[in-house]
Amino acid sequence: MSKLSRKAEDYLEAIFEISEEKGYARVRDISQKLDIRPPSVVEMVKKLDGLGYVVHKKQEGVFLTPRGEEIGRVIKDRHDTIKAFLMLINVPEAIADKDACIMEHKLDTKTVEQIKNLVKFIQLSPDRPPWLDHFDVFCRTGEHVCGSDECKYRRKLVEASVS
């Protein structure tokens, strides 16, 4: 991908999301979305403009170049994928969103690809996989619902490897 800072990628993602919704982004929109003061937004937009990721037209707004749009789209996709995965494992949405913001910049592309495959696999399943319900019970109780000898044997192996 790019050698941009996390902060610059966050800006491109925000501009991408705002532009998808409104067709353009203004400094005020970016400021509100990222909860950053407008003078700081102007400074970063100038930097991104100089690097060829955006075009800033004072009266019209901020527009992504094809390069900037590509990065914004990739970061948003990574964010959405990681957030969906975290929510699948019962992380509350607000925390999943915040953590996805951190993880989207750090994970290897192959890792994100496999997380995306798992999320899609689960979402496309005709029925909710029973193991997800078992996981819900496990999260609440700390106990696995399986009572078979095989489960008991596996549990002992896991407990031995963790301690």
ChimeraX commands (.cxc) that place a marker at each C-alpha (Angstrom):
marker #1 position 0.00,0.00,0.00 radius 0.5
marker #1 position 1.36,3.45,0.85 radius 0.5
marker #1 position 4.00,4.86,3.13 radius 0.5
marker #1 position 1.59,7.40,4.59 radius 0.5
marker #1 position 1.26,7.98,8.30 radius 0.5
marker #1 position -1.71,6.58,10.16 radius 0.5
marker #1 position -3.00,10.13,10.55 radius 0.5
marker #1 position -2.81,10.79,6.78 radius 0.5
marker #1 position -4.60,7.51,6.08 radius 0.5
marker #1 position -7.33,8.51,8.56 radius 0.5
marker #1 position -7.82,11.75,6.64 radius 0.5
marker #1 position -8.06,9.94,3.29 radius 0.5
marker #1 position -10.56,7.47,4.77 radius 0.5
marker #1 position -12.65,10.32,6.20 radius 0.5
marker #1 position -12.58,12.29,2.94 radius 0.5
marker #1 position -13.51,9.10,1.06 radius 0.5
marker #1 position -16.50,8.43,3.36 radius 0.5
marker #1 position -17.72,12.04,3.25 radius 0.5
marker #1 position -17.33,12.18,-0.54 radius 0.5
marker #1 position -19.26,8.93,-0.94 radius 0.5
marker #1 position -22.12,10.49,1.00 radius 0.5
marker #1 position -22.08,14.09,-0.29 radius 0.5
marker #1 position -20.03,13.96,-3.50 radius 0.5
marker #1 position -17.44,16.29,-1.99 radius 0.5
marker #1 position -15.82,17.07,1.36 radius 0.5
marker #1 position -15.29,20.44,2.99 radius 0.5
marker #1 position -12.75,21.24,5.68 radius 0.5
marker #1 position -15.65,21.63,8.13 radius 0.5
marker #1 position -16.93,18.10,7.29 radius 0.5
marker #1 position -13.49,16.56,7.79 radius 0.5
marker #1 position -13.02,18.50,11.02 radius 0.5
marker #1 position -16.32,17.20,12.41 radius 0.5
marker #1 position -15.76,13.62,11.29 radius 0.5
marker #1 position -12.27,13.37,12.78 radius 0.5
marker #1 position -12.97,15.69,15.73 radius 0.5
marker #1 position -9.98,17.83,14.80 radius 0.5
marker #1 position -9.83,21.62,14.70 radius 0.5
marker #1 position -10.22,23.19,11.22 radius 0.5
marker #1 position -6.72,24.79,11.15 radius 0.5
marker #1 position -5.17,21.34,11.68 radius 0.5
marker #1 position -7.37,19.92,8.92 radius 0.5
marker #1 position -6.27,22.69,6.53 radius 0.5
marker #1 position -2.64,21.91,7.31 radius 0.5
marker #1 position -3.04,18.19,6.57 radius 0.5
marker #1 position -5.14,18.84,3.47 radius 0.5
marker #1 position -2.36,21.09,2.13 radius 0.5
marker #1 position 0.14,18.32,2.80 radius 0.5
marker #1 position -2.03,15.68,1.08 radius 0.5
marker #1 position -2.59,18.07,-1.83 radius 0.5
marker #1 position 1.16,18.52,-2.20 radius 0.5
marker #1 position 1.64,14.75,-2.19 radius 0.5
marker #1 position -0.97,14.29,-4.91 radius 0.5
marker #1 position -3.64,12.50,-2.85 radius 0.5
marker #1 position -6.22,15.31,-2.86 radius 0.5
marker #1 position -7.05,18.51,-4.69 radius 0.5
marker #1 position -8.15,21.34,-2.42 radius 0.5
marker #1 position -10.23,24.06,-4.06 radius 0.5
marker #1 position -11.01,26.67,-1.41 radius 0.5
marker #1 position -14.57,27.48,-2.46 radius 0.5
marker #1 position -15.47,24.01,-3.75 radius 0.5
marker #1 position -13.99,21.56,-1.26 radius 0.5
marker #1 position -11.52,18.72,-1.04 radius 0.5
marker #1 position -11.50,16.06,-3.74 radius 0.5
marker #1 position -9.58,12.80,-3.78 radius 0.5
marker #1 position -7.27,12.08,-6.68 radius 0.5
marker #1 position -7.44,8.53,-8.05 radius 0.5
marker #1 position -4.45,7.67,-5.83 radius 0.5
marker #1 position -6.11,9.19,-2.76 radius 0.5
marker #1 position -9.41,7.50,-3.52 radius 0.5
marker #1 position -7.69,4.12,-3.80 radius 0.5
marker #1 position -6.09,4.49,-0.37 radius 0.5
marker #1 position -9.29,5.86,1.20 radius 0.5
marker #1 position -11.27,2.92,-0.20 radius 0.5
marker #1 position -8.71,0.36,1.02 radius 0.5
marker #1 position -8.55,1.84,4.53 radius 0.5
marker #1 position -12.35,1.99,4.78 radius 0.5
marker #1 position -12.62,-1.63,3.62 radius 0.5
marker #1 position -10.00,-2.72,6.17 radius 0.5
marker #1 position -11.85,-0.80,8.88 radius 0.5
marker #1 position -15.24,-2.28,7.98 radius 0.5
marker #1 position -13.78,-5.80,7.82 radius 0.5
marker #1 position -12.06,-5.59,11.20 radius 0.5
marker #1 position -15.07,-3.95,12.83 radius 0.5
marker #1 position -17.39,-6.68,11.50 radius 0.5
marker #1 position -15.03,-9.37,12.83 radius 0.5
marker #1 position -14.80,-7.76,16.25 radius 0.5
marker #1 position -18.57,-7.50,16.45 radius 0.5
marker #1 position -18.86,-11.19,15.48 radius 0.5
marker #1 position -16.84,-12.03,18.56 radius 0.5
marker #1 position -19.15,-9.93,20.75 radius 0.5
marker #1 position -17.11,-6.74,21.01 radius 0.5
marker #1 position -19.59,-3.86,21.50 radius 0.5
marker #1 position -19.96,-1.72,18.37 radius 0.5
marker #1 position -18.43,1.48,19.78 radius 0.5
marker #1 position -15.35,-0.41,20.99 radius 0.5
marker #1 position -15.15,-2.41,17.74 radius 0.5
marker #1 position -15.20,0.83,15.76 radius 0.5
marker #1 position -12.48,2.42,17.91 radius 0.5
marker #1 position -10.28,-0.68,17.85 radius 0.5
marker #1 position -10.75,-1.13,14.09 radius 0.5
marker #1 position -9.34,2.40,13.67 radius 0.5
marker #1 position -6.16,1.28,15.38 radius 0.5
marker #1 position -5.87,-2.16,13.82 radius 0.5
marker #1 position -6.64,-1.11,10.22 radius 0.5
marker #1 position -3.19,0.47,9.95 radius 0.5
marker #1 position -1.17,-2.27,11.62 radius 0.5
marker #1 position -2.36,-5.63,10.31 radius 0.5
marker #1 position -0.74,-7.32,7.34 radius 0.5
marker #1 position -2.83,-7.35,4.16 radius 0.5
marker #1 position -3.00,-11.17,4.22 radius 0.5
marker #1 position -4.36,-11.12,7.78 radius 0.5
marker #1 position -7.09,-8.66,6.83 radius 0.5
marker #1 position -7.89,-10.75,3.75 radius 0.5
marker #1 position -8.36,-13.87,5.88 radius 0.5
marker #1 position -10.46,-11.98,8.45 radius 0.5
marker #1 position -12.61,-10.73,5.56 radius 0.5
marker #1 position -12.96,-14.29,4.23 radius 0.5
marker #1 position -14.08,-15.54,7.66 radius 0.5
marker #1 position -16.58,-12.71,8.10 radius 0.5
marker #1 position -18.02,-13.28,4.61 radius 0.5
marker #1 position -18.16,-17.04,5.18 radius 0.5
marker #1 position -20.14,-16.58,8.38 radius 0.5
marker #1 position -22.39,-13.88,6.93 radius 0.5
marker #1 position -23.16,-15.97,3.83 radius 0.5
marker #1 position -23.96,-19.10,5.83 radius 0.5
marker #1 position -27.61,-20.05,5.28 radius 0.5
marker #1 position -28.10,-20.47,9.01 radius 0.5
marker #1 position -26.27,-18.97,11.95 radius 0.5
marker #1 position -23.41,-21.39,12.65 radius 0.5
marker #1 position -24.13,-23.22,15.94 radius 0.5
marker #1 position -20.60,-22.62,17.15 radius 0.5
marker #1 position -21.35,-18.87,17.24 radius 0.5
marker #1 position -24.17,-19.55,19.68 radius 0.5
marker #1 position -21.79,-21.76,21.67 radius 0.5
marker #1 position -19.30,-18.90,21.68 radius 0.5
marker #1 position -21.99,-16.51,22.99 radius 0.5
marker #1 position -22.66,-18.91,25.88 radius 0.5
marker #1 position -18.92,-19.28,26.49 radius 0.5
marker #1 position -18.50,-15.49,26.65 radius 0.5
marker #1 position -21.27,-15.21,29.24 radius 0.5
marker #1 position -20.43,-18.25,31.36 radius 0.5
marker #1 position -16.86,-19.29,30.64 radius 0.5
marker #1 position -18.18,-22.79,29.96 radius 0.5
marker #1 position -18.34,-24.64,26.67 radius 0.5
marker #1 position -21.79,-26.08,25.97 radius 0.5
marker #1 position -20.36,-29.30,24.57 radius 0.5
marker #1 position -20.50,-32.07,27.14 radius 0.5
marker #1 position -18.98,-34.91,25.09 radius 0.5
marker #1 position -15.84,-36.78,26.15 radius 0.5
marker #1 position -14.04,-35.25,23.13 radius 0.5
marker #1 position -14.85,-31.74,24.39 radius 0.5
marker #1 position -13.71,-32.61,27.90 radius 0.5
marker #1 position -10.44,-34.01,26.50 radius 0.5
marker #1 position -9.87,-30.87,24.37 radius 0.5
marker #1 position -10.66,-28.63,27.33 radius 0.5
marker #1 position -7.97,-30.38,29.41 radius 0.5
marker #1 position -5.46,-29.95,26.57 radius 0.5
marker #1 position -6.27,-26.25,26.26 radius 0.5
marker #1 position -6.07,-25.70,30.02 radius 0.5
marker #1 position -2.73,-27.52,30.16 radius 0.5
marker #1 position -1.28,-25.45,27.30 radius 0.5
marker #1 position -2.47,-22.13,28.81 radius 0.5
marker #1 position -1.08,-22.74,32.28 radius 0.5
marker link #1:1,2 radius 0.2
marker link #1:2,3 radius 0.2
marker link #1:3,4 radius 0.2
marker link #1:4,5 radius 0.2
marker link #1:5,6 radius 0.2
marker link #1:6,7 radius 0.2
marker link #1:7,8 radius 0.2
marker link #1:8,9 radius 0.2
marker link #1:9,10 radius 0.2
marker link #1:10,11 radius 0.2
marker link #1:11,12 radius 0.2
marker link #1:12,13 radius 0.2
marker link #1:13,14 radius 0.2
marker link #1:14,15 radius 0.2
marker link #1:15,16 radius 0.2
marker link #1:16,17 radius 0.2
marker link #1:17,18 radius 0.2
marker link #1:18,19 radius 0.2
marker link #1:19,20 radius 0.2
marker link #1:20,21 radius 0.2
marker link #1:21,22 radius 0.2
marker link #1:22,23 radius 0.2
marker link #1:23,24 radius 0.2
marker link #1:24,25 radius 0.2
marker link #1:25,26 radius 0.2
marker link #1:26,27 radius 0.2
marker link #1:27,28 radius 0.2
marker link #1:28,29 radius 0.2
marker link #1:29,30 radius 0.2
marker link #1:30,31 radius 0.2
marker link #1:31,32 radius 0.2
marker link #1:32,33 radius 0.2
marker link #1:33,34 radius 0.2
marker link #1:34,35 radius 0.2
marker link #1:35,36 radius 0.2
marker link #1:36,37 radius 0.2
marker link #1:37,38 radius 0.2
marker link #1:38,39 radius 0.2
marker link #1:39,40 radius 0.2
marker link #1:40,41 radius 0.2
marker link #1:41,42 radius 0.2
marker link #1:42,43 radius 0.2
marker link #1:43,44 radius 0.2
marker link #1:44,45 radius 0.2
marker link #1:45,46 radius 0.2
marker link #1:46,47 radius 0.2
marker link #1:47,48 radius 0.2
marker link #1:48,49 radius 0.2
marker link #1:49,50 radius 0.2
marker link #1:50,51 radius 0.2
marker link #1:51,52 radius 0.2
marker link #1:52,53 radius 0.2
marker link #1:53,54 radius 0.2
marker link #1:54,55 radius 0.2
marker link #1:55,56 radius 0.2
marker link #1:56,57 radius 0.2
marker link #1:57,58 radius 0.2
marker link #1:58,59 radius 0.2
marker link #1:59,60 radius 0.2
marker link #1:60,61 radius 0.2
marker link #1:61,62 radius 0.2
marker link #1:62,63 radius 0.2
marker link #1:63,64 radius 0.2
marker link #1:64,65 radius 0.2
marker link #1:65,66 radius 0.2
marker link #1:66,67 radius 0.2
marker link #1:67,68 radius 0.2
marker link #1:68,69 radius 0.2
marker link #1:69,70 radius 0.2
marker link #1:70,71 radius 0.2
marker link #1:71,72 radius 0.2
marker link #1:72,73 radius 0.2
marker link #1:73,74 radius 0.2
marker link #1:74,75 radius 0.2
marker link #1:75,76 radius 0.2
marker link #1:76,77 radius 0.2
marker link #1:77,78 radius 0.2
marker link #1:78,79 radius 0.2
marker link #1:79,80 radius 0.2
marker link #1:80,81 radius 0.2
marker link #1:81,82 radius 0.2
marker link #1:82,83 radius 0.2
marker link #1:83,84 radius 0.2
marker link #1:84,85 radius 0.2
marker link #1:85,86 radius 0.2
marker link #1:86,87 radius 0.2
marker link #1:87,88 radius 0.2
marker link #1:88,89 radius 0.2
marker link #1:89,90 radius 0.2
marker link #1:90,91 radius 0.2
marker link #1:91,92 radius 0.2
marker link #1:92,93 radius 0.2
marker link #1:93,94 radius 0.2
marker link #1:94,95 radius 0.2
marker link #1:95,96 radius 0.2
marker link #1:96,97 radius 0.2
marker link #1:97,98 radius 0.2
marker link #1:98,99 radius 0.2
marker link #1:99,100 radius 0.2
marker link #1:100,101 radius 0.2
marker link #1:101,102 radius 0.2
marker link #1:102,103 radius 0.2
marker link #1:103,104 radius 0.2
marker link #1:104,105 radius 0.2
marker link #1:105,106 radius 0.2
marker link #1:106,107 radius 0.2
marker link #1:107,108 radius 0.2
marker link #1:108,109 radius 0.2
marker link #1:109,110 radius 0.2
marker link #1:110,111 radius 0.2
marker link #1:111,112 radius 0.2
marker link #1:112,113 radius 0.2
marker link #1:113,114 radius 0.2
marker link #1:114,115 radius 0.2
marker link #1:115,116 radius 0.2
marker link #1:116,117 radius 0.2
marker link #1:117,118 radius 0.2
marker link #1:118,119 radius 0.2
marker link #1:119,120 radius 0.2
marker link #1:120,121 radius 0.2
marker link #1:121,122 radius 0.2
marker link #1:122,123 radius 0.2
marker link #1:123,124 radius 0.2
marker link #1:124,125 radius 0.2
marker link #1:125,126 radius 0.2
marker link #1:126,127 radius 0.2
marker link #1:127,128 radius 0.2
marker link #1:128,129 radius 0.2
marker link #1:129,130 radius 0.2
marker link #1:130,131 radius 0.2
marker link #1:131,132 radius 0.2
marker link #1:132,133 radius 0.2
marker link #1:133,134 radius 0.2
marker link #1:134,135 radius 0.2
marker link #1:135,136 radius 0.2
marker link #1:136,137 radius 0.2
marker link #1:137,138 radius 0.2
marker link #1:138,139 radius 0.2
marker link #1:139,140 radius 0.2
marker link #1:140,141 radius 0.2
marker link #1:141,142 radius 0.2
marker link #1:142,143 radius 0.2
marker link #1:143,144 radius 0.2
marker link #1:144,145 radius 0.2
marker link #1:145,146 radius 0.2
marker link #1:146,147 radius 0.2
marker link #1:147,148 radius 0.2
marker link #1:148,149 radius 0.2
marker link #1:149,150 radius 0.2
marker link #1:150,151 radius 0.2
marker link #1:151,152 radius 0.2
marker link #1:152,153 radius 0.2
marker link #1:153,154 radius 0.2
marker link #1:154,155 radius 0.2
marker link #1:155,156 radius 0.2
marker link #1:156,157 radius 0.2
marker link #1:157,158 radius 0.2
marker link #1:158,159 radius 0.2
marker link #1:159,160 radius 0.2
marker link #1:160,161 radius 0.2
marker link #1:161,162 radius 0.2
marker link #1:162,163 radius 0.2
view
